[in-house]
Amino acid sequence: MKKLMKRTIVFAFLFLNGQLFSQEVDVTQMLDSSAQLLQNIEAYSADILVKVDVDFIRMPDKKAHIEYRSPDHYKVESDGFLILPKMGMKPMLKQLDTDKFHPVFNGEELIKGANCVIINLVPKERKSKIALSTFWIRKNDYRIVRVETFTKKSGSFLVDLFYKDGLPLPSEMHFSFEVSGFNIPVKFIGKSIEIDKTKLKDDEVNAGKVYVTFSNYNIRFQN
């Protein structure tokens, strides 16, 4: 009951805060413009390099190849076991959907030298797995540079996105997360990976980072 009241108070504050600043920034327009950058992409492929920094896992950097085709095709090819967060366009577009999330303006912040609008997204459906998401969107080109997500059962996640060469897709994504009870298929993990099984089964909250670098993009845009 106390948790429910606390969450209600937080959401009420976010809503009121958004009302105070609603005349300054059109958050729906910001989200729609950001989503349009991704919706304009019909397909893309890229090579990726994945680096994992988790205290109970020691594994070499992994190379993989990803392919995306609108609306639902997403394929990852790698040599052996790969730890890769959900990072496709579909999860991102789902969170930008104002039909499913109530957007609330929460100020502005300078991120990586760029002025960004901060938008909280509160799910409209009680059954949503997400409790709250926050997007940092650059004002000059509507690119998403940071996303923080709090889930109801799977902990919290923070991702920083970096861009170059004017591409609408990131050149790097840095994931930070806090979760409890990792579910990793140990029997399928190769000999090059070392795992502390005691920490793996621990119910305490575990923190970690995953760094993904993209190269050799091949992007096809909608006609």
N, C-alpha and C positions, 0 to 999 in steps of 0.2 A: 504494500500500500504506500509506504514512504517513497519507494523508488518511483512509483507511478506519479505521485504528487510532485516529486522533484523534477521528473521529465516534463510534466505538464507546465510547471513554472518556467523551465528553460525554454520550451517551445513558445510559451506565451510571451516571454521576453524577446525572443527572436522575432516573433510576429510584430510586436509593438515597435521594436527597433527598426524593422523593415518599413513600417508605416511612416515613421518619422523621416526616413530618407527616400521614400518612394518617388518623390518629385525630382530628386537629383539624378537618379539612374533608372532607366527602363530595364529592369532585370530580365523580363521576358524577351525583349529584343536582343539583349546580350546573349542569352542562352540560345535563342533561335539562330543568331548569326554564327555562334560557335558550332552548333550542331550542323549548320548548312555546309561548313567547311568539310566536315566528314561525310555528309550525305552526297556531296559532289563527287566523291571517290567511288568508282564502280568496282575497281579491283586494284590490288597491289601485292607485290612480293618483295621480300628483303632477306638478307642474311643477318643473323643476330649472334652476338657474343654475350653469354650469360655468366656473371660472376656472383657467387653466393657467399654471404657473410652471416653464418648462423653458428652460435657457439658450440652446438653439439654435432655439427656436420663439417667434415673436411672433404672437399671435392675439388677437382681441377676445373678450370674454366671450360665451359661447354659452348660449342658452335652448333647452330641450327639454322634451318631455313623455314620461313613462314610464308603462307599464301592466304590472301583474303579475297573473297568475291561476294559482292552484295547479293542478297541481304544476310545470309547465314553461313556461308562456306568459310571455314577457318581451319587451316591445316598447318601442323608443325612437324617438321622432319628433323630428327636429331640422331646422333650416334650414341645410343645408350640412355641412361636415366637422366632426366632433366627436370630441375625445379624451376617452374615458370609461372608467375602469377597470372590471373585472368587479365589480359591486357589488350584484348581485341577491341575493335570499334563498336561492336554490338553492346557490350557492357557499358561503355562510355555514353553511347547514344541513349540507352535506357535511362540513365541517371539525368540526362538533359531533357527528358520528356516532361514538359510542364502539365501534361494531362495526368501524370502519375505522381508528380512531386510539386509541392507548393514552394515557389522561390521567394526568398527573403533577402533583401539587400543588407549586407553587414559591414559596410564601409569599404575603404580602399587601402592598398598596401603596396609598397615598392618591392617587387620580387625580381631578382637578377637584373636590376637596373631599369625595369619597366613598371609603369603604373598599372596596377591590376585592381579589378573590381572583385570583391569577395561576396559570394552568393551562397547562402545556406539553402539546402533543398530538404524539405520535410516531407516524407511520404504521406500520401493521402489515404492509402490503404493500411489498415491496422495489421494485416497479415504480411506486410512487406518485411523482407529479411534485413533491410537497412533501417537503422534508427535515425540516422542523420548523415548527410553528405555536405561537404563544403567545397566549392570550386573557386579557384583564383583564375580569372580570365583577363588577359591583356586588353587594355582599352583600344590600343592602336590597330590590332589585327584580329582580335577575338580568339586567339589561340589559348588553349588551356595550359597553364604552367604548373598548377598544383591541384591535387585532389586529396581530401581527407574524408575517409568513410568510417562510420561507426556502425557495426552490425549488431544484431541482437544476440547472436550466438557464436560468432566466429571472430570476435575481437575487433581491433581497429587497424586501418591501413592508411598509409600516406604515400603518395607517389608524386615525385617531381619530374616534370617533362622539360626537355631541352630541344631547341630547334636550330636548324641552320640551313643555308642555301635557299631560304624562302619556301621550303616545303611545308605542307599542311600537317605532315606527320612528324613525330619526334625523332631526333637523331639519337637520343638517350632517354631512358626512363629509370629512375631510381626509386625502388620500392622499400618502404620501411613498414614493419608490421609488428603487432603484438597479439599473439594467439596462445591458447592453451590446448594441449592435447593434439599434437601433430598426428596426421594420419598418412604415414609414408609406407608404401609397400616394400618393406626391407628385403624380402626375398628376391626382388627384381633389381636391386641395386648392385652395381658392378663392384669389382675388387678395388678399383681406384678410389672408392668413396669410403671414408671412415665415419662411423656414427656411434655416438655415445648413447646406447639404448636406454640407460637409466634416465638420462635427461629427456630422451624422446618420449618416454612414457609418463613423465612427470606432469601432474595436473597444474603446476604453477604456470603463470604467464611467461611465455618465451618471446624474446625480441630478436629480430633479425633484419637483414637487408639483402636485396637482390638488385644487381645492376645489369641493365640490358642495353647494349649498344647496337644500333641498326646501321647497316651499310648496303650498298648496291640496290637501292630502291628502284623498283619498276612500278610506276603508278599510272593507272588508266582512269581518266575522269569521265563522268557522265557527259553525253552529247547534249 
